[in-house]
Amino acid sequence: MYLKAVIDIKLNIFFYSRIDRVNFLKESLGIKNINKDTVQVLTPTMVGLDGFRFRNSFRKNPGYWLELVFSEDQKGRNLYEQFAQKVAHNKKDSFVFYPTIDLPAKQLQAGWTDKYNFCIKDQHGDKWKLFFRELKEHVKCERMDNAYVGLNLLLRYNPFFLKKYKRYYMFERLAYYYEQQGNIAKAIRCLRLQSVLSPESVEPHLNISSFYIINNMEEDAIRACKIGLQKNPKDQYLMSNLVIALSNIGDHDSALAFLKQTLKDDSKDILLWKLMGDLYYEMDNNKEAIKCYKTVLGIKNENIKNMPNFYGEIYNSIGACYFEEEKYSKAAKYYKKVLMYNPNDNYTLLSLSQIYFYYLGDVDTALNYTKLLVDQVPDSGFGQYQLGLIYMEYGCIEKSRWHLYKARRLMPDYAPVHDAIEMIRDTH
């Protein structure tokens, strides 16, 4: 009858606030002297109770728990039974609601409302902090649907709690999760809820517009960007998303007009000039694109040392424009400048190799850049293919064959590799 109690005579009681736990100690255990700062209590003199301790969780369920340990004699068992009957069933041990699997929204709402007494108009700060801590545990364990329902409960009962310390970032975390799962509608809903909590911030509009662009919903992205820009007309990320969205639907004229108008207010904004250069490049107007990129280079910027990737991108873009214009020497010149900022850029090394090999007829230089690429990325199929072609040009057939075979293993569906191997077989 008492087998379980003999093995482990403990009772864990859940409280959603510190003050409730302290009151229980005073009323049920007769402990009067409690140091609230250090949470120290005097050992009880109750017969049958060996001791107790405070716990922050019980079987991963966060709370202001009180663990009572009873003696294994008859007095301890009797006292255990008294407390077990006195404490509500849903406030002790594993009976306290803690969903370890995804549950329907109604079941979650009922369980949490009962657990935390949300319907009672008390504003214990502990209660909300504890519930938020539980929701973070659900996110950690990827019970995202549970966390979503819980955050909506918090939003309903205490939105000010979510606003404080920007706790609404949890909605953004959920949005990224749902986006990865392909549930775009729910992802956007999370970001809209975030915008409700942070009406002055442009961040939710930026995130929403990014989601729309990724999922080919440019018209919605444009609207989101425009709303965000009303709050902060100088937010460059929103500007960038607006230009990208307009460009994606082919409305280059509107994007260009927007950038020109914006640059009237700040002609030294290098990010806007870069955006305009990208837009002209998209419109196949390489000459205007080059002008914009060079304007960026001509603007003195104190943070240039902190922006190596940005300036590397500018030189790369100029090189691409000159390549499109068939000005291969100039293209090579600017691609080399990229390597000043990022000497291991694989794309740039391959581009230089191809320019020198195919267009400038400098096989030695092409070989040097290709070796740099392959040394860094031995599994680069294009690098191995390029080496194979260069060694074929030198007449080093065995080396050529070796690299081409490796390229074929790495890129079995790339037809030019097979053509090059067939060429060697036909001629040698």
C-alpha positions, 0 to 999 in steps of 0.5 A, spaced: 500 500 500 505 504 501 510 501 497 511 508 492 511 512 499 517 508 502 521 508 496 520 516 495 516 519 500 517 526 496 512 531 494 513 537 489 508 542 489 508 548 484 507 555 485 507 560 479 510 566 484 515 566 489 510 570 494 505 564 494 510 559 495 512 563 501 505 564 504 504 556 503 511 555 508 508 560 513 501 557 513 502 550 512 508 549 515 508 554 520 515 557 518 515 565 520 522 567 519 523 567 512 529 571 509 526 573 502 532 576 499 537 570 500 531 565 500 533 562 507 528 559 511 529 555 518 528 548 518 521 546 520 520 542 527 514 538 524 514 531 526 514 527 520 517 532 515 525 531 514 526 537 510 524 541 504 528 545 498 526 550 493 527 548 486 527 552 479 524 546 475 521 539 476 522 534 470 524 540 466 517 544 468 519 551 470 516 553 476 517 556 483 517 549 486 517 546 493 520 539 494 517 536 501 521 530 504 517 526 509 520 521 513 519 513 512 516 512 518 508 512 519 508 519 521 511 521 515 507 517 511 501 520 514 503 527 513 505 525 506 497 523 505 495 530 509 499 534 504 497 530 498 490 531 499 491 538 501 494 540 495 490 541 489 491 535 484 493 539 478 499 543 482 503 537 484 508 533 481 507 530 474 500 532 474 502 540 473 500 541 466 506 541 461 505 539 454 511 535 452 508 534 445 504 539 440 497 540 443 491 543 440 490 550 441 484 550 446 487 544 450 493 549 451 489 555 452 485 551 458 491 548 461 495 554 461 489 558 464 488 553 469 496 553 471 497 560 471 490 563 473 490 568 467 483 569 469 485 572 476 486 579 475 493 579 479 499 582 476 504 578 479 511 579 475 513 572 477 507 569 473 509 572 467 516 571 467 515 564 469 510 563 463 515 566 458 521 562 461 516 555 459 515 558 452 522 559 451 523 551 453 518 549 448 522 553 443 528 550 445 525 543 444 522 545 437 515 545 440 513 551 436 506 551 435 505 550 443 510 556 443 505 560 438 499 559 442 502 561 449 505 567 446 498 569 443 496 568 450 501 573 453 499 578 448 492 577 450 493 578 458 499 582 458 502 585 452 506 590 456 510 584 459 512 582 451 513 590 450 518 590 456 525 588 454 523 587 447 521 580 449 516 580 442 523 578 439 520 571 440 515 572 434 520 573 430 524 567 432 517 563 430 517 567 424 523 564 421 521 557 423 515 557 420 518 560 414 523 554 413 517 549 414 514 553 408 508 556 412 509 563 410 502 565 412 503 563 419 510 566 419 507 573 416 502 572 422 508 572 427 511 578 424 504 582 424 503 580 431 510 583 432 509 589 429 503 590 433 507 590 439 512 595 436 508 599 432 514 604 431 519 599 429 520 598 422 524 591 423 517 587 422 516 591 416 523 589 413 522 582 415 515 581 412 518 584 406 523 580 406 519 574 406 514 576 401 520 577 396 523 570 398 516 567 396 515 571 390 510 576 393 513 582 390 506 586 390 505 585 398 513 586 399 512 593 396 506 595 400 510 593 406 516 597 405 512 603 403 509 602 410 516 601 413 519 607 410 513 612 412 516 610 419 523 611 417 524 614 410 532 613 411 532 606 413 537 603 407 534 596 408 527 597 407 530 601 401 534 596 398 528 591 399 523 596 395 528 596 389 529 589 389 521 588 389 520 593 384 526 590 380 523 583 380 516 585 377 520 589 372 518 596 374 525 598 373 523 605 372 519 606 379 525 603 382 530 608 379 525 614 380 525 612 387 533 612 388 534 618 384 529 622 388 532 619 395 539 621 393 537 628 392 536 628 399 543 625 401 548 625 395 553 622 399 549 615 401 554 610 398 549 604 399 544 608 395 549 609 389 550 601 389 543 600 389 542 604 383 548 601 380 545 594 381 539 596 378 542 599 372 546 592 371 540 589 372 537 593 366 543 591 362 545 599 362 553 597 364 555 604 362 551 607 367 552 602 372 559 603 372 558 610 373 554 609 379 559 604 382 565 609 381 561 614 384 561 610 391 569 609 390 569 617 390 565 618 396 570 619 402 568 614 407 571 614 414 568 607 415 572 604 409 576 599 413 570 596 416 567 595 410 572 590 406 566 586 403 562 592 401 568 595 397 570 588 394 563 587 392 563 594 388 570 592 385 567 585 383 561 589 380 565 594 376 569 588 373 562 584 371 560 590 367 566 591 364 566 583 362 559 584 359 562 590 355 567 585 352 573 590 355 577 584 358 583 587 360 579 592 365 575 587 367 581 583 370 584 589 373 578 590 377 577 583 379 584 583 381 582 589 386 577 584 389 583 580 391 585 585 395 579 585 400 578 577 399 584 574 397 580 567 397 574 569 393 573 563 389 568 566 384 574 572 383 579 567 382 575 563 377 573 569 373 580 571 372 582 564 370 577 564 365 578 571 362 586 570 362 585 563 358 579 565 353 580 572 352 587 575 353 591 569 351 595 569 357 595 561 359 601 562 364 597 567 368 590 563 367 594 557 370 596 561 376 589 563 378 586 556 377 592 553 382 590 558 387 583 556 386 584 548 386 589 549 392 583 552 396 577 548 394 580 541 391 573 539 390 571 545 385 569 541 379 570 548 375 577 549 378 579 542 376 575 542 369 579 549 368 586 546 370 584 540 365 583 545 359 589 549 361 594 542 361 591 540 355 593 547 352 600 546 354 600 539 351 600 535 358 595 530 356 596 525 362 595 531 367 589 534 363 586 527 363 587 526 371 584 533 372 578 532 367 576 525 370 576 528 377 572 534 374 567 529 371 566 525 378 565 532 381 560 534 376 557 528 372 552 532 369 556 537 366 556 536 358 563 540 357 567 536 361 565 530 357 566 533 351 573 535 353 575 528 355 572 525 348 577 530 345 583 527 348 580 520 346 579 522 339 586 526 338 591 522 343 
